[in-house]
């Protein structure tokens, strides 16, 4: 197994910090989204199902790494990306206005992961696919009966 370590002060080191801190940011967004998106729905259910879905997506990426889905690349798919994309799906499903915030944050995460040399573009795309699949499959569970499923405008 390859272990990544960067010299303190190198550009990769700072991009690695951005990538790691982003997980805290995504978790924070999931926690505050029900309050910022207005009344309605079971806020606790949204948070619990959203967090569980994000963790499930990250665990699925671990399985992909153990099985070496992408031969020659033991880092495929990106767990960071799967976690973030799953939460992004939950946020946008709750209120479409979150799109303006989550898209730039997802782009920043993708760039940070590649510049930190954690992943290549294929890893990020694979993580995004896992995150989308898990998020879409489970976000209705968090929003059922809340009246908060975003409607197209």
LINNORVEN-V822615 format. One line per field, one symbol per residue. ss: DSSP state (@ for helix, = for strand, . for the rest). Layout:
BEGIN
ss->???
END
This chain:
BEGIN
ss->..........@@@@@@@@@@@@@@@@@@@@@@@@@@......@@@@@@@@@@@@@@@@@@@@@@@@@...........@@@@@@@@@@@@@@@@.@@@@@@@@@@@@@@@@@@@@.....@@@@@@@@@@@@@@@@@@@@@@@..........
END
